[in-house]
Amino acid sequence: TGDGIIAALQILCEIQRTGHSLHELSSLFTLYPQTLLAVDIQQPIALSDPAIVAAVTAAEKELADTGRVLLRPSGTEPVIRVMVEGQDKSQTQRLAIELKAVIDSLAQGHRAD
């Protein structure tokens, strides 16, 4: 999608603008644990399904302003990618597994409530 190239160009612009090194700029960022899962699906699943929306909303509410959730279909494989970032690794893992379970349930034709 070009996101990496755009991010790299923005960083280079910031280095030139501020005169700081990449090392100096990187010290301004806090790295958060990230959990990535790929959920196998045979048929496309709408990420707007009410069960998925409810699960994502609950995960985002639990994370509050300390993390984020991203679900997206793969462009190359029959999977939905689940990404959860947050301050606590065990929390990101648990939330990602819970989201995966909802998607798995829908993929198997069951409602996940």
C-alpha positions as CSV (number, residue, x, y, z in Angstrom):
1,T,0.0,0.0,0.0
2,G,3.0,2.3,0.2
3,D,2.5,3.0,4.0
4,G,6.1,2.1,4.7
5,I,7.5,4.4,2.1
6,I,5.3,7.3,3.2
7,A,6.4,6.7,6.9
8,A,10.1,6.6,5.9
9,L,9.7,9.8,3.9
10,Q,8.0,11.5,6.9
11,I,10.8,10.4,9.2
12,L,13.4,11.7,6.8
13,C,11.6,15.1,6.6
14,E,11.5,15.3,10.4
15,I,15.2,14.5,10.6
16,Q,16.0,17.3,8.2
17,R,13.5,19.7,9.9
18,T,14.8,19.2,13.4
19,G,18.4,18.3,12.8
20,H,18.0,15.3,15.2
21,S,19.4,11.9,14.4
22,L,17.1,8.9,13.9
23,H,18.3,7.6,17.2
24,E,17.4,10.8,19.0
25,L,13.9,10.8,17.4
26,S,13.3,7.1,18.2
27,S,13.8,7.8,21.9
28,L,10.6,9.8,21.8
29,F,8.5,6.7,21.0
30,T,7.2,4.1,23.4
31,L,7.1,0.6,22.0
32,Y,3.9,-1.4,22.8
33,P,3.6,-5.1,22.7
34,Q,1.7,-6.3,19.7
35,T,-0.1,-9.6,19.1
36,L,-0.8,-10.7,15.6
37,L,-3.0,-13.7,14.6
38,A,-4.2,-15.0,11.3
39,V,-7.7,-16.6,11.3
40,D,-8.3,-19.1,8.5
41,I,-11.6,-18.6,6.7
42,Q,-13.1,-20.6,3.8
43,Q,-15.6,-17.9,2.8
44,P,-15.4,-14.1,3.2
45,I,-16.7,-12.8,6.5
46,A,-18.0,-9.3,6.8
47,L,-16.1,-7.4,9.4
48,S,-19.2,-5.3,9.9
49,D,-21.0,-8.4,11.3
50,P,-22.6,-7.4,14.6
51,A,-20.7,-10.1,16.6
52,I,-17.4,-8.8,15.3
53,V,-18.3,-5.2,15.8
54,A,-19.3,-6.0,19.4
55,A,-16.1,-7.9,20.1
56,V,-13.9,-5.1,18.7
57,T,-15.8,-2.5,20.6
58,A,-15.4,-4.4,23.8
59,A,-11.7,-4.9,23.2
60,E,-11.2,-1.2,22.4
61,K,-13.1,-0.2,25.5
62,E,-10.9,-2.5,27.7
63,L,-7.8,-1.0,26.1
64,A,-9.2,2.5,26.5
65,D,-6.5,4.9,25.3
66,T,-3.6,2.5,25.9
67,G,-3.8,0.4,22.7
68,R,-5.6,-0.4,19.5
69,V,-7.3,-3.1,17.6
70,L,-7.2,-3.8,13.8
71,L,-8.9,-6.5,11.9
72,R,-8.4,-6.8,8.1
73,P,-8.8,-9.4,5.5
74,S,-5.5,-10.6,3.9
75,G,-5.0,-9.5,0.3
76,T,-3.2,-12.8,-0.5
77,E,-4.5,-15.5,1.7
78,P,-7.9,-16.7,2.9
79,V,-7.4,-15.3,6.4
80,I,-8.5,-12.4,8.5
81,R,-5.6,-10.7,10.3
82,V,-6.1,-9.7,13.9
83,M,-3.7,-7.2,15.5
84,V,-4.0,-6.0,19.1
85,E,-1.5,-3.5,20.6
86,G,-1.4,-2.3,24.2
87,Q,0.7,-1.7,27.2
88,D,0.3,-5.2,28.6
89,K,1.4,-8.2,26.5
90,S,-0.9,-10.7,28.3
91,Q,-3.8,-8.4,27.7
92,T,-3.1,-8.1,24.0
93,Q,-2.7,-11.9,23.7
94,R,-6.0,-12.5,25.5
95,L,-7.9,-10.0,23.5
96,A,-6.5,-11.2,20.2
97,I,-7.5,-14.8,21.1
98,E,-11.0,-13.6,22.0
99,L,-11.4,-11.8,18.7
100,K,-10.1,-14.9,16.9
101,A,-12.7,-17.0,18.6
102,V,-15.5,-14.8,17.4
103,I,-14.3,-14.9,13.8
104,D,-13.8,-18.7,14.1
105,S,-17.3,-19.1,15.3
106,L,-18.7,-17.1,12.4
107,A,-16.5,-18.9,9.9
108,Q,-18.0,-22.2,11.2
109,G,-21.5,-20.8,10.8
110,H,-22.3,-20.2,14.4
111,R,-23.3,-16.9,16.0
112,A,-20.8,-15.7,18.6
113,D,-22.6,-13.9,21.3
